[in-house]
């Protein structure tokens, strides 16, 4: 009888935690990784990417996050970069150039990726048709043209946006909200 009560209590607790969203990948990142910076379009606070650091390799970080929450799509690891795509956000993993063995983990809203990311960033990850399906059939071509016209309008991960940085990535955890539309 005691075992049955313990089991019922444990199941109820696990269901409660799941309902609170503690198993979501972005909540896990926020609670377990070090916040480094944020890149945000000053015209829309929902148009942003939050950058974290974890002292693990890209493959180990990806495996950990996939275990926490299964992504809708998993990009191939290419040149120390990997993308996990969830319902309304992207988690972009990049080797930290300033801290070997560490990974920059970027949680980016769909809108941020759609309007600001350089499609070339995703090359080789087998996400091209998926991204065109998600953002529109000619997203890659349209966004590539935008990037060719003004590279400062295109973001390629790691907390740096075009010719200016969004903050002090790699040197502290300052939120400056730089990025597209910031007028810097």
KAGI-V618805 format. One record per residue. N is the residue number from 1. RES is the residue in three letters. SS is DSSP state (@ for helix, = for strand, . for the rest). PHI is phi in whole degrees, 0 to 359 (* if undefined). D_LAST is the distance of its C-alpha to the last C-alpha in Angstrom with 2 decimals. Layout:
N_RES_SS_PHI_D_LAST + N_RES_SS_PHI_D_LAST
This chain:
1_UNK_._*_66.42 + 2_UNK_@_294_64.02 + 3_UNK_@_299_62.34 + 4_UNK_@_296_61.83 + 5_UNK_@_295_60.23 + 6_UNK_@_296_57.93 + 7_UNK_@_296_56.88 + 8_UNK_@_298_56.30 + 9_UNK_@_296_54.20 + 10_UNK_@_295_52.10 + 11_UNK_@_298_51.51 + 12_UNK_@_299_50.57 + 13_UNK_@_294_48.07 + 14_UNK_@_297_46.45 + 15_UNK_@_297_46.28 + 16_UNK_@_299_44.72 + 17_UNK_@_298_42.01 + 18_UNK_@_296_41.29 + 19_UNK_@_294_41.12 + 20_UNK_._282_38.60 + 21_UNK_._85_36.30 + 22_UNK_._291_36.62 + 23_UNK_._268_37.37 + 24_UNK_._291_34.14 + 25_UNK_@_300_32.00 + 26_UNK_@_291_28.75 + 27_UNK_@_294_30.73 + 28_UNK_@_299_32.32 + 29_UNK_@_300_29.04 + 30_UNK_@_299_27.74 + 31_UNK_@_275_31.05 + 32_UNK_@_242_31.73 + 33_UNK_._248_28.59 + 34_UNK_=_273_26.11 + 35_UNK_=_292_22.77 + 36_UNK_=_247_20.01 + 37_UNK_=_192_16.65 + 38_UNK_=_220_15.22 + 39_UNK_=_244_12.78 + 40_UNK_=_218_12.52 + 41_UNK_._284_11.69 + 42_UNK_._296_10.88 + 43_UNK_._273_13.52 + 44_UNK_._206_16.20 + 45_UNK_._290_17.02 + 46_UNK_._277_19.60 + 47_UNK_._262_17.20 + 48_UNK_=_208_16.47 + 49_UNK_=_221_17.70 + 50_UNK_=_255_19.07 + 51_UNK_=_247_19.74 + 52_UNK_=_235_22.99 + 53_UNK_=_230_25.15 + 54_UNK_=_223_28.92 + 55_UNK_._274_31.34 + 56_UNK_._215_33.00 + 57_UNK_._288_32.92 + 58_UNK_@_301_31.35 + 59_UNK_@_298_34.89 + 60_UNK_@_293_35.96 + 61_UNK_@_294_32.89 + 62_UNK_@_300_33.40 + 63_UNK_@_300_37.10 + 64_UNK_@_298_36.47 + 65_UNK_@_290_34.10 + 66_UNK_@_296_36.47 + 67_UNK_@_292_39.25 + 68_UNK_@_291_37.39 + 69_UNK_._207_36.64 + 70_UNK_._290_37.63 + 71_UNK_._285_34.79 + 72_UNK_._290_35.33 + 73_UNK_=_214_34.40 + 74_UNK_=_239_34.11 + 75_UNK_._281_32.44 + 76_UNK_._294_34.11 + 77_UNK_._283_32.74 + 78_UNK_=_224_31.37 + 79_UNK_._50_30.12 + 80_UNK_._75_29.37 + 81_UNK_=_229_27.62 + 82_UNK_=_207_29.20 + 83_UNK_=_237_28.36 + 84_UNK_=_246_30.29 + 85_UNK_=_252_30.01 + 86_UNK_._249_31.11 + 87_UNK_._308_31.83 + 88_UNK_._227_28.35 + 89_UNK_=_204_26.12 + 90_UNK_=_245_25.66 + 91_UNK_=_246_26.10 + 92_UNK_=_249_24.73 + 93_UNK_=_255_26.27 + 94_UNK_=_221_25.07 + 95_UNK_=_303_26.69 + 96_UNK_._281_24.63 + 97_UNK_._294_24.26 + 98_UNK_._269_24.14 + 99_UNK_._221_27.14 + 100_UNK_._306_29.98 + 101_UNK_._88_31.97 + 102_UNK_._251_29.14 + 103_UNK_=_236_27.28 + 104_UNK_=_273_23.79 + 105_UNK_=_244_24.50 + 106_UNK_=_251_21.86 + 107_UNK_=_256_22.87 + 108_UNK_=_241_21.06 + 109_UNK_=_296_22.00 + 110_UNK_@_309_23.58 + 111_UNK_@_299_21.09 + 112_UNK_@_296_18.17 + 113_UNK_@_295_20.35 + 114_UNK_@_299_21.56 + 115_UNK_@_265_18.37 + 116_UNK_@_233_16.04 + 117_UNK_=_286_18.39 + 118_UNK_._283_19.61 + 119_UNK_@_304_23.37 + 120_UNK_@_300_24.25 + 121_UNK_@_302_23.29 + 122_UNK_@_271_26.41 + 123_UNK_._304_28.74 + 124_UNK_._84_32.10 + 125_UNK_._272_31.75 + 126_UNK_._61_34.03 + 127_UNK_._246_31.64 + 128_UNK_@_308_31.15 + 129_UNK_@_293_33.79 + 130_UNK_@_297_32.95 + 131_UNK_@_294_29.27 + 132_UNK_@_296_30.43 + 133_UNK_@_292_32.94 + 134_UNK_@_281_30.46 + 135_UNK_@_253_27.68 + 136_UNK_._121_29.91 + 137_UNK_._299_32.12 + 138_UNK_._245_29.73 + 139_UNK_@_303_26.49 + 140_UNK_@_301_26.46 + 141_UNK_@_293_27.01 + 142_UNK_@_297_24.55 + 143_UNK_@_291_21.71 + 144_UNK_@_298_22.70 + 145_UNK_@_298_22.58 + 146_UNK_@_300_19.06 + 147_UNK_@_293_18.02 + 148_UNK_@_295_20.04 + 149_UNK_@_289_18.44 + 150_UNK_._207_14.81 + 151_UNK_@_299_14.62 + 152_UNK_@_294_10.85 + 153_UNK_@_273_12.16 + 154_UNK_._240_14.62 + 155_UNK_=_249_14.88 + 156_UNK_._231_17.75 + 157_UNK_._85_18.23 + 158_UNK_._77_18.29 + 159_UNK_._87_15.05 + 160_UNK_=_254_12.94 + 161_UNK_=_239_10.89 + 162_UNK_._56_10.85 + 163_UNK_._270_9.74 + 164_UNK_=_229_7.70 + 165_UNK_=_268_9.60 + 166_UNK_._277_9.69 + 167_UNK_._176_11.63 + 168_UNK_._253_14.67 + 169_UNK_._313_16.58 + 170_UNK_._84_19.89 + 171_UNK_._226_19.81 + 172_UNK_._159_19.98 + 173_UNK_._238_19.42 + 174_UNK_._256_16.36 + 175_UNK_._262_14.80 + 176_UNK_._248_11.16 + 177_UNK_._69_10.80 + 178_UNK_._291_7.61 + 179_UNK_._133_8.23 + 180_UNK_._300_9.12 + 181_UNK_._79_8.28 + 182_UNK_._278_5.55 + 183_UNK_._73_3.79 + 184_UNK_._280_0.00
